[in-house]
Amino acid sequence: MPRPILATVHPLALRHNLARMRQAAPDARVWAVVKANAYGHGIERAFDGLRGADGFALLDLQEAERVRALGWRGPILLLEGVFEARDLELCSRLGLWHTVHCDEQIDWLAAHKTQVPHRVFLKLNSGMNRLGFTPQRFRAAWARLDALPQVEEISLMTHFSDADGARGIAHQVRAFEDATRDLSGERSLSNSAASLRHAQDARVRGDWIRPGIAVYGSAPDFPEHTSAHWDLQPTMTLSTRVLAVQELQAGDTVGYGSSFTADAPLRIGVVACGYADGYPRHCTTGTPVLVDGVRTRLVGRVSMDMLSVDLTPVPQAGFGSEVTLWGRAASGAVLPIDEVAASAGTLSYELMCAVAPRVPFSVEA
């Protein structure tokens, strides 16, 4: 039989979370962001749960081709735009909308021969300092695009750096309003955190929101708020089983480096998952885990193929018991991925995207 580890995608949870984002930003249309292979879920596996979106936003042309192959005929947006001039040919063929964030992309459009004008999203660098035209150069870029016969419609967008934190978004909203005043075009500003925390303001909500991580069941401002606070459901479960049970005495150690020492008799379960499966090696003793739906903890160091868990809170557990490393157990108990990520000193984004190719996936019916 195959090794007993499985990642399960939950389409109904994706559908629920998408609806939750609509509720957070009334009157705005919603991009389902499916970059990084739908945050590790797999575009094809996530599609059914996300097909209620108004459009799909992603990074590369191959992902766009996959979405079109699934039968999607609505908008698809390339969030980083095209990477070379010939990419515009595929944009024309697939009907892709694309971001424009630099002069070179405008140059390529100006030289592009097409019978079908393009829909572009002109990006403002309002303070994130990644992609986009500075406020001082934004209007000139808009005017240049507006003069091109290759461009049918210009939308206006920016990206928030601190929507999940104390600094907030007021400085970037102000920069966006100043740079786009009196310019025509639909607006898109809000990521997950801005949509949940600030989109009651119509200026922030705009015409399109771009929720990413919240659609996949993670709180964008954890630990200030949890996924339960935002009424988000886990969309991926990583589960496995107990391979063996060890009975420890006081003074016995667990795993490489003997990083855990039992201070009393202790029963542990050895579990079929390790860092080669994408589970973070940096998770330490105390990282939460569910065994048969009961919350317990990891003990010792995560190794390549195995880790160990404390069976004290679940004495009936043994060989073959279900272990939920994040997501939803068969009992319905939930272990938020945010808590596991925090224990590893990282974010849920990384855990979702890092599930290894050797881990089989299934889609919940």
Secondary structure in CASP SS format (residue, H / E / C, confidence):
PFRMAT SS
TARGET T0000
AUTHOR 0000-0000-0000
METHOD secondary structure of the structure
MODEL  1
M C 1.00
P C 1.00
R C 1.00
P C 1.00
I C 1.00
L E 1.00
A E 1.00
T E 1.00
V E 1.00
H C 1.00
P H 1.00
L H 1.00
A H 1.00
L H 1.00
R H 1.00
H H 1.00
N H 1.00
L H 1.00
A H 1.00
R H 1.00
M H 1.00
R H 1.00
Q H 1.00
A H 1.00
A C 1.00
P C 1.00
D C 1.00
A C 1.00
R E 1.00
V E 1.00
W E 1.00
A E 1.00
V E 1.00
V C 1.00
K H 1.00
A H 1.00
N H 1.00
A H 1.00
Y H 1.00
G C 1.00
H C 1.00
G C 1.00
I H 1.00
E H 1.00
R H 1.00
A H 1.00
F H 1.00
D H 1.00
G H 1.00
L H 1.00
R C 1.00
G C 1.00
A C 1.00
D C 1.00
G E 1.00
F E 1.00
A E 1.00
L E 1.00
L C 1.00
D C 1.00
L H 1.00
Q H 1.00
E H 1.00
A H 1.00
E H 1.00
R H 1.00
V H 1.00
R H 1.00
A H 1.00
L C 1.00
G C 1.00
W C 1.00
R C 1.00
G C 1.00
P C 1.00
I E 1.00
L E 1.00
L E 1.00
L C 1.00
E C 1.00
G C 1.00
V C 1.00
F C 1.00
E C 1.00
A C 1.00
R C 1.00
D H 1.00
L H 1.00
E H 1.00
L H 1.00
C H 1.00
S H 1.00
R H 1.00
L H 1.00
G C 1.00
L C 1.00
W E 1.00
H E 1.00
T E 1.00
V E 1.00
H C 1.00
C C 1.00
D H 1.00
E H 1.00
Q H 1.00
I H 1.00
D H 1.00
W H 1.00
L H 1.00
A H 1.00
A H 1.00
H C 1.00
K C 1.00
T C 1.00
Q C 1.00
V C 1.00
P C 1.00
H E 1.00
R E 1.00
V E 1.00
F E 1.00
L E 1.00
K E 1.00
L E 1.00
N C 1.00
S C 1.00
G C 1.00
M C 1.00
N C 1.00
R C 1.00
L C 1.00
G C 1.00
F E 1.00
T C 1.00
P H 1.00
Q H 1.00
R H 1.00
F H 1.00
R H 1.00
A H 1.00
A H 1.00
W H 1.00
A H 1.00
R H 1.00
L H 1.00
D H 1.00
A C 1.00
L C 1.00
P C 1.00
Q C 1.00
V E 1.00
E E 1.00
E E 1.00
I E 1.00
S E 1.00
L E 1.00
M E 1.00
T C 1.00
H C 1.00
F C 1.00
S C 1.00
D C 1.00
A C 1.00
D C 1.00
G C 1.00
A C 1.00
R C 1.00
G C 1.00
I C 1.00
A H 1.00
H H 1.00
Q H 1.00
V H 1.00
R H 1.00
A H 1.00
F H 1.00
E H 1.00
D H 1.00
A H 1.00
T H 1.00
R C 1.00
D C 1.00
L C 1.00
S C 1.00
G C 1.00
E C 1.00
R E 1.00
S E 1.00
L C 1.00
S C 1.00
N C 1.00
S H 1.00
A H 1.00
A H 1.00
S H 1.00
L H 1.00
R H 1.00
H C 1.00
A C 1.00
Q C 1.00
D C 1.00
A H 1.00
R H 1.00
V H 1.00
R H 1.00
G C 1.00
D C 1.00
W E 1.00
I E 1.00
R C 1.00
P C 1.00
G C 1.00
I H 1.00
A H 1.00
V H 1.00
Y H 1.00
G C 1.00
S C 1.00
A C 1.00
P C 1.00
D C 1.00
F C 1.00
P C 1.00
E C 1.00
H C 1.00
T C 1.00
S C 1.00
A C 1.00
H C 1.00
W C 1.00
D C 1.00
L C 1.00
Q C 1.00
P C 1.00
T C 1.00
M E 1.00
T E 1.00
L E 1.00
S E 1.00
T E 1.00
R E 1.00
V E 1.00
L E 1.00
A E 1.00
V E 1.00
Q E 1.00
E E 1.00
L E 1.00
Q C 1.00
A C 1.00
G C 1.00
D C 1.00
T E 1.00
V E 1.00
G C 1.00
Y H 1.00
G H 1.00
S H 1.00
S C 1.00
F E 1.00
T E 1.00
A C 1.00
D C 1.00
A C 1.00
P C 1.00
L E 1.00
R E 1.00
I E 1.00
G E 1.00
V E 1.00
V E 1.00
A C 1.00
C C 1.00
G C 1.00
Y H 1.00
A H 1.00
D H 1.00
G C 1.00
Y C 1.00
P C 1.00
R C 1.00
H C 1.00
C C 1.00
T C 1.00
T C 1.00
G C 1.00
T C 1.00
P E 1.00
V E 1.00
L E 1.00
V E 1.00
D C 1.00
G C 1.00
V E 1.00
R E 1.00
T E 1.00
R E 1.00
L E 1.00
V E 1.00
G C 1.00
R C 1.00
V C 1.00
S C 1.00
M C 1.00
D C 1.00
M C 1.00
L E 1.00
S E 1.00
V E 1.00
D E 1.00
L C 1.00
T C 1.00
P C 1.00
V C 1.00
P C 1.00
Q C 1.00
A C 1.00
G C 1.00
F C 1.00
G C 1.00
S C 1.00
E E 1.00
V E 1.00
T E 1.00
L E 1.00
W E 1.00
G E 1.00
R E 1.00
A C 1.00
A C 1.00
S C 1.00
G C 1.00
A C 1.00
V E 1.00
L E 1.00
P C 1.00
I H 1.00
D H 1.00
E H 1.00
V H 1.00
A H 1.00
A H 1.00
S H 1.00
A C 1.00
G C 1.00
T C 1.00
L C 1.00
S H 1.00
Y H 1.00
E H 1.00
L H 1.00
M H 1.00
C H 1.00
A C 1.00
V C 1.00
A C 1.00
P C 1.00
R C 1.00
V C 1.00
P C 1.00
F E 1.00
S E 1.00
V E 1.00
E C 1.00
A C 1.00
END
